[in-house]
């Protein structure tokens, strides 16, 4: 769970930097280069790792919840015809 929070926080930080740079009228070439590298890292590493990490977490959560319920299967009876009368 800690890794999910790290990836999410990193994703948010890069997104905020992108928003700030888009709203800022002046941005230097060095800042633009660093921002571009961060955007590539976000797109190629952080996003997919966040998605895969959350998927793995939920798969584990569902597997644990299925094992922990301990529910027994219900045996259904065969169909039995019940007469309701001839007038219906």
N, C-alpha and C positions, 0 to 999 in steps of 0.2 A: 504494500500500500504506500510506503514511503517513496518508492520509485515513481508511482503514478503522480504523487504530489509534486515531485521534482520536475517531471516532464511537463505537467500542467503549468506549474509556475514559470518554467523556462519558456513555454509556448506563449503564455500571457505577457511575459517581459519583452519578448521579441515583437509581439503584436503591438504593444504599447510604444516601443521605440519606433516602429514603422509608422504608427499614427502620428506621433510627435514630429517625426521627420517630414511627413506629408503636410502637416500644418505649419511647420516652420518655413519662413520664406528664405532663410539663408542656411545652407548646409555645405560644409567644406568637402573637398574630394576625399580626404581621409575618413571622415565620418561616413560618407556615402559608401566607400569601400568596405568598411567594417559592417555597416548595415546590410550591404549586399551579401557578405559572407554569412552573417547571422540568418538572413532570410533563406539562403540555400540550406544551412544546417537545419533550420526549422522545417523546411519542406521535405528534406531527404531523411533526417534522423528523428527529430523530435515528434513530428506528427505521426509517422508510422509506428514509432516505439510506443507512443501514448495509446494509439488504437490497439496495438497488439497486447500491450500490458493490461488494458482494461478488459479485452476479450479473455485473456488467460485468467484474470481475476474472477470474472463472472462464470467461466467454465468450472473453475475450482469451487466457487460458491454454490453453483447448482449441483455439482457432483456431491459435495458435502451435505447439502440439504436433502438430496434424495436418499443418501445413506443414513441420515440421522432420523428420518421420519419413522421408519420401522413399520410402515403400514402394511397390513396384510391384504391380499386381493379378496375381492368379494365374489363369492360363487353365486351366480344367478340361477334361479329355478327354471325348469322347462316351462314352456307356455302351457297354461291350463285353461281350457275353455269353460267359461262361466256363463250359464244360461241366464238371460235377463228377462225372459218371458216372451210369449208369442205376440203380445199386443204392441210391441214397440216397433 
